[in-house]
Amino acid sequence: MRLTGKHGKAAVSAVVGFVALALSMSPAQAHRHSRLHVWRPDYVSRPAAPPDTGFGPTAPGASAIMIDAATGNVLAAHGADIPRYPASLTKLMVLDLAFQALRDGRMTLDTEIPVSIHAASVEPVKLGLAPGGAISVRDAILAMTTMSANDAATALGEYLGGGSEDRCAAMMTLRAHALGMAQTTFANASGLPDPAQVTTARDLAILARDIVVNFPEDQSFFEVQRFDFERREWVYSNNGMLKLYPGATGMKTGYTILARHNLITSAVRDGRVLIGVELHEPSWGASYSEMTAMLDGGFGGHVDGDNTMLAQAAAPQMPAAQMPAARPAGAVDPVASERAAPAAPIALAGGARDPNYVLAGWTAQLGVYSRMARARVEAIRVERMRGVGIARIARVERHGRTMWDAQLAGLTLTAAHETCSALAARRAACVIIAPADDHLAMLDSSGG
């Protein structure tokens, strides 16, 4: 497959906060069962999604994208905006939330996570955690980055969601939209089949870049090829790129029957970091081969980058009142002897926009919807129709109900009027919001 530069634009959604942990969970003392289940690369035995129709997420062919992590430049892309099922690549968003919680001091690597009946009963691949038991944050992260354990991911997701995986999925989706992953919706923490859980190669590149750029202290988790679970079982990585590609620094694999074979790889050469995404490949051999060729072309300068930018990989922030003290000193990281100081986000060049830009201009409010997905679709549709502004959605409370505003932000007054005029001609509602009155993106959306 020959990859060529392809213009694309990731829509930046409303900047949202994170949900603080609602429950103060004491370490569980129950015995943990450590029998490992079926080691295969993220294999899922049954598809719960609709049959393969050949359209949408199951459309024929593969999707791929490669970016420069430092600049956000898209170096190559092919089918990067086709919706796809993410499979276990979903776990990267759980890890994104977990890394921020670690940095904020809301948990430590030694925090014990309760294992619910639901977490213990998810489909393999999994560690075989027993309901009523517990697993440390450290082991949960390592189990996700190596063997891609679904029970560990579900348990960690439930903990981050204050006891609810559904709440965690809502947090994951909100975080995705804040990053500019406009075509992504998460439905669970593991990546097990769910027809509502979709993404694109471009959106996953945004997520991978956020982790690489904003959480360098946690990069070592992705480089681990095996770890000693509870000092009783060696758990091995299923990411073949760590052995096959010189300079590979890990990331994630994912597979389900409908999602097929999926791979995200970060690699460094001569101080330059590239991130590649391969989705819907027919085999692991094809995934590794295409990823190798793509990265080689990027490092060798043999691709025609088009200077398209991904969305800003902005560091997530919690409201000040929810920021606890820093992580206790002395926490030992088994995969890195010392956790590096957090690096500042890397600013994008050229057409990149920061959050202040999003809130600075006039806004065209495009309608209020009861379903978040419909609001997102409308915002993206109008952005593409007009070719200006930034599509975003905002969570609002109306008459005791949670509603979603679809908006086109960052407009001039003239562009806002032209947008509403164009919609009025189609008998669609549109309201112009002045910059001083545009506070919707700042509303608390941490309620899920």
C-alpha positions in Angstrom: 0.0 0.0 0.0 1.5 3.3 -1.0 0.7 6.1 1.4 0.5 9.7 0.1 -0.1 13.0 1.8 -3.7 13.7 2.4 -5.3 16.9 3.6 -7.5 16.5 6.7 -8.7 18.6 9.5 -9.4 17.4 13.0 -12.2 19.4 14.6 -11.6 20.7 18.1 -14.4 20.2 20.5 -15.3 22.0 23.7 -12.6 22.0 26.4 -13.9 19.7 29.2 -12.8 18.8 32.7 -12.3 15.4 34.2 -14.5 13.7 36.7 -12.8 13.5 40.1 -12.9 10.1 41.8 -16.2 9.9 43.6 -15.3 7.0 45.8 -12.5 6.6 48.4 -11.6 3.0 47.8 -9.6 1.1 50.5 -7.2 -1.5 49.3 -8.9 -4.8 48.8 -7.4 -7.7 50.7 -9.1 -10.6 48.9 -7.0 -13.3 47.2 -6.3 -12.6 43.6 -6.4 -15.4 41.1 -3.5 -15.1 38.7 -4.2 -17.8 36.0 -3.6 -16.1 32.6 -6.2 -16.6 29.9 -5.3 -17.5 26.3 -2.3 -15.4 25.2 -3.0 -14.2 21.7 -2.7 -10.6 20.4 -5.9 -9.1 21.7 -8.0 -11.9 20.5 -11.7 -11.8 21.0 -13.7 -14.9 20.4 -17.1 -13.5 19.6 -18.1 -10.3 17.7 -20.9 -8.4 19.4 -21.0 -5.8 16.6 -23.3 -6.0 13.6 -22.3 -8.3 10.7 -19.6 -7.3 8.3 -21.4 -5.2 5.8 -18.4 -3.8 3.9 -19.4 -0.3 4.8 -18.4 2.2 7.6 -16.0 0.6 10.1 -15.9 -2.6 8.0 -15.2 -1.0 4.7 -12.7 -2.9 2.6 -9.0 -1.9 2.8 -6.8 -0.5 5.5 -6.6 2.9 7.0 -3.2 4.5 7.9 -1.6 7.7 9.0 1.9 8.8 10.1 2.7 12.0 12.0 5.7 13.8 13.4 5.1 13.9 17.1 6.9 17.2 17.7 5.2 19.3 15.1 1.9 17.5 14.6 2.6 17.4 10.8 0.8 14.6 8.9 3.5 13.0 6.8 1.4 10.3 5.1 -2.2 9.2 5.2 -4.5 6.7 3.5 -8.2 6.3 4.5 -7.3 8.2 7.7 -10.9 9.5 8.2 -12.8 6.2 7.5 -14.6 5.2 10.7 -13.1 2.1 12.2 -13.6 -0.1 15.3 -10.7 0.6 17.6 -10.5 -2.8 19.3 -7.9 -2.7 22.1 -6.4 0.6 20.9 -9.3 1.9 23.1 -7.1 1.2 26.1 -4.8 4.1 25.1 -7.6 6.5 26.2 -7.9 4.7 29.5 -4.2 5.1 29.9 -4.4 8.8 29.0 -6.9 9.3 31.8 -4.8 7.2 34.2 -1.6 9.0 33.5 -3.3 12.3 34.3 -4.7 10.9 37.5 -1.2 9.8 38.5 0.3 13.2 37.8 -2.5 14.9 39.7 -2.0 12.7 42.7 -5.5 11.3 42.6 -4.0 7.8 42.7 -0.5 6.3 42.9 1.1 3.3 41.2 0.6 1.3 44.4 -3.1 2.2 44.7 -5.2 -1.1 44.9 -8.1 -1.2 42.4 -11.1 -3.4 43.3 -12.0 -6.0 40.8 -15.8 -6.2 40.3 -17.8 -9.1 39.0 -18.2 -7.3 35.7 -14.4 -6.7 35.3 -13.6 -10.3 36.2 -16.1 -11.7 33.7 -15.1 -9.8 30.6 -13.9 -11.8 27.5 -10.2 -12.8 27.1 -7.5 -11.8 26.7 -7.2 -11.3 30.4 -5.2 -11.9 33.5 -7.9 -14.0 35.2 -8.6 -11.6 38.1 -11.0 -12.9 40.7 -14.1 -10.8 41.6 -13.7 -9.3 45.0 -9.9 -9.2 44.6 -7.7 -6.2 43.7 -4.9 -5.2 41.4 -2.4 -2.4 41.7 -2.5 0.5 39.3 1.1 -0.4 38.3 0.1 -4.0 37.4 -3.1 -2.9 35.6 -1.1 -0.5 33.4 1.5 -3.0 32.6 -1.1 -5.7 31.9 -2.7 -3.3 29.4 0.5 -2.2 27.6 1.9 -5.8 27.4 -0.8 -8.5 27.0 -3.7 -6.0 26.6 -5.6 -7.6 29.5 -9.3 -6.8 29.3 -10.1 -7.4 32.9 -7.3 -5.1 34.1 -8.5 -2.4 31.7 -12.1 -2.7 32.9 -11.1 -2.6 36.5 -9.0 0.5 36.0 -11.8 2.1 33.9 -14.3 1.5 36.7 -11.9 3.0 39.2 -11.4 6.1 37.1 -15.1 6.4 36.6 -15.9 6.3 40.3 -17.1 2.7 40.1 -18.8 2.8 36.7 -17.3 1.7 33.4 -20.1 3.6 31.6 -19.1 6.8 33.4 -15.5 6.1 32.4 -16.5 5.7 28.8 -18.3 9.1 28.9 -15.1 10.6 30.3 -13.1 9.0 27.6 -15.4 10.4 24.9 -15.3 13.9 26.4 -11.5 13.8 26.6 -11.4 12.6 23.0 -13.5 15.5 21.8 -11.5 18.0 23.8 -8.4 16.7 22.0 -10.1 17.2 18.6 -10.9 13.5 18.1 -14.2 14.6 16.5 -15.2 11.2 15.0 -14.5 9.1 18.1 -17.0 7.7 20.6 -16.0 5.2 23.3 -18.4 2.8 24.9 -16.2 0.7 27.2 -12.7 0.6 28.6 -11.4 -2.6 27.1 -12.1 -2.2 23.4 -14.4 -5.3 23.3 -16.9 -5.2 20.4 -19.6 -2.5 20.7 -21.2 -1.0 17.6 -21.2 2.5 19.2 -17.4 2.5 19.7 -15.8 4.0 16.6 -12.8 6.1 15.8 -10.5 6.9 12.8 -6.8 6.6 12.2 -6.5 10.3 12.3 -8.2 10.5 15.7 -6.0 7.8 17.1 -2.9 9.6 16.0 -4.1 12.6 18.0 -4.5 10.4 21.1 -1.1 8.7 20.6 0.5 12.1 20.2 -1.1 13.4 23.4 0.4 10.6 25.3 3.9 10.9 23.7 4.0 14.7 24.1 2.3 15.2 27.4 3.2 12.1 29.4 6.9 11.4 28.6 7.4 10.1 32.2 5.1 7.2 31.4 6.6 6.3 28.0 8.6 3.5 29.6 5.4 1.5 30.3 5.0 1.0 26.5 8.6 -0.3 26.1 8.2 -3.2 28.5 8.4 -6.6 26.8 7.5 -8.6 30.0 6.8 -8.1 33.6 6.5 -10.3 36.7 2.8 -10.2 37.7 2.5 -10.6 41.5 6.0 -12.2 41.4 4.4 -15.4 40.3 3.7 -15.1 36.5 5.6 -13.6 33.7 3.4 -11.6 31.4 4.7 -11.0 27.9 4.1 -8.2 25.4 2.2 -9.0 22.2 3.6 -6.0 20.4 6.0 -7.5 17.8 7.2 -4.0 16.7 9.3 -3.8 19.9 11.4 -6.6 18.6 11.1 -6.1 14.9 11.7 -2.4 14.5 14.9 -0.6 15.7 14.0 2.5 17.7 10.4 1.4 18.3 9.2 2.7 21.7 5.9 0.8 21.8 2.3 1.9 21.9 -0.5 -0.7 21.2 -2.0 -3.6 19.3 -5.7 -4.4 18.9 -7.8 -7.1 17.3 -11.4 -8.2 17.0 -13.1 -10.1 14.1 -14.6 -7.0 12.6 -11.9 -4.5 13.6 -9.3 -6.9 12.1 -5.6 -6.2 12.9 -4.7 -2.8 14.3 -1.4 -1.2 15.4 -0.1 2.1 16.7 3.7 2.4 16.9 5.9 5.2 18.1 9.6 5.2 17.1 12.6 7.5 17.6 15.6 8.0 15.3 18.2 10.7 15.6 16.0 12.5 18.2 13.0 12.6 15.9 9.8 10.8 17.0 7.3 9.5 14.5 3.9 7.9 15.3 2.2 5.5 12.9 -1.3 4.1 12.9 -2.4 1.1 10.9 -6.1 0.0 11.1 -8.1 -2.9 9.6 -5.2 -4.8 8.2 -5.8 -8.5 7.1 -3.0 -10.0 9.3 -0.3 -9.1 11.9 2.3 -9.7 9.2 0.6 -7.1 7.0 0.3 -4.7 10.0 4.0 -5.0 10.9 5.2 -4.8 7.2 3.1 -1.7 6.4 4.1 0.0 9.6 7.8 -0.8 9.0 7.6 0.6 5.4 5.7 3.7 6.6 8.2 4.5 9.4 11.2 3.9 7.2 9.8 6.3 4.6 9.1 8.9 7.2 12.6 8.7 8.8 14.2 8.6 5.4 12.3 11.6 4.1 10.6 9.5 1.3 7.1 10.7 2.0 5.3 13.8 0.7 4.1 15.5 3.9 1.4 18.1 3.2 1.8 20.2 6.4 -1.6 19.3 7.6 -1.8 19.6 11.3 -3.4 17.4 13.9 -5.3 19.0 16.7 -3.3 20.5 19.6 -2.3 17.9 22.1 -3.2 20.0 25.1 -2.5 18.8 28.6 -5.7 18.0 30.4 -6.5 20.1 33.4 -8.6 19.5 36.5 -10.4 22.4 38.3 -8.2 23.7 41.1 -10.6 22.6 43.8 -10.2 19.0 42.6 -6.4 18.9 42.5 -5.0 16.9 45.4 -1.4 16.9 46.6 1.3 15.4 44.4 2.0 11.7 44.4 3.7 10.5 47.5 7.5 10.3 47.2 9.0 6.9 47.2 6.6 5.2 44.8 8.7 2.8 42.9 8.1 2.4 39.2 9.1 -1.1 38.0 9.7 -0.1 34.4 11.5 3.2 35.0 13.9 3.8 38.0 13.0 7.5 38.0 9.9 9.3 36.6 11.0 12.3 34.5 9.5 15.7 35.1 6.4 16.4 33.0 7.2 18.2 29.7 5.3 21.2 28.6 3.0 20.6 25.6 4.7 21.2 22.3 3.1 24.1 20.4 2.0 23.4 16.9 3.1 25.6 14.1 1.2 27.2 11.2 -2.6 26.7 11.3 -2.7 25.1 14.7 -5.1 26.7 17.1 -4.9 26.7 20.9 -7.9 26.7 23.2 -7.9 30.5 23.5 -8.4 30.8 19.8 -11.4 28.5 20.0 -13.1 30.8 22.6 -12.0 34.1 21.1 -14.2 34.6 18.1 -17.9 34.7 17.4 -19.9 31.4 17.6 -22.8 30.1 15.5 -25.0 27.9 17.7 -26.4 25.3 15.4 -29.0 23.6 17.6 -29.6 21.8 20.8 -29.8 18.0 20.8 -30.6 15.4 23.4 -28.0 13.0 22.0 -24.3 14.0 22.0 -23.7 12.0 18.7 -26.3 14.0 16.8 -24.8 17.3 18.1 -21.3 16.3 17.0 -22.5 15.2 13.5 -24.3 18.5 13.0 -21.3 20.6 14.1 -18.9 18.6 11.8 -21.4 18.8 8.9 -21.7 22.6 9.1 -18.0 23.1 9.5 -17.4 21.1 6.3 -20.2 22.9 4.5 -18.8 26.3 5.4 -15.1 25.6 5.4 -14.5 28.0 8.3 -14.5 27.8 12.1 -14.1 25.0 14.5 -16.8 22.4 15.2 -17.5 21.7 18.8 -20.2 20.5 21.2 -21.0 21.8 24.6 -22.9 20.0 27.4 -25.6 22.1 29.0 -28.4 21.5 31.5 -31.8 22.5 30.3 -34.9 22.0 32.5 -33.2 19.3 34.5 -32.0 17.4 31.4 -28.6 17.1 29.9 -28.5 18.5 26.4 -25.8 19.1 23.8 -25.3 22.3 21.8 -23.7 22.0 18.3 -21.6 25.0 17.6 -19.2 26.4 15.0 -16.8 28.6 16.9 -13.8 30.9 16.2 -15.7 32.9 13.6 -15.6 36.5 12.6 -18.9 38.4 12.9 -19.3 38.3 9.1 -18.6 34.5 9.0 -21.1 33.9 11.8 -23.8 35.9 10.0 -23.1 34.1 6.7 -23.2 30.7 8.5 -26.6 31.4 10.0 -27.9 32.9 6.7 -26.9 29.7 4.9 -28.6 27.6 7.5 -31.7 29.8 7.5 -32.0 29.2 3.7 -32.3 25.5 4.6 -34.8 26.3 7.3 -32.4 25.3 10.0 -32.0 27.1 13.4 -29.0 29.2 14.1 -28.1 31.7 16.8 -25.1 34.0 16.8 -23.2 34.3 20.1 -20.9 37.2 20.8 -17.4 36.4 22.2 -18.3 38.0 25.6 -21.3 35.7 25.9 -19.6 32.5 24.7 -19.2 30.7 27.9 -20.6 27.3 26.9 -17.3 25.6 26.4 -16.3 26.5 30.0 -19.4 24.9 31.5 -18.7 22.0 33.8 -19.0 18.8 31.7 -17.5 16.5 34.3 -20.8 15.0 35.1 -20.4 12.5 32.2 
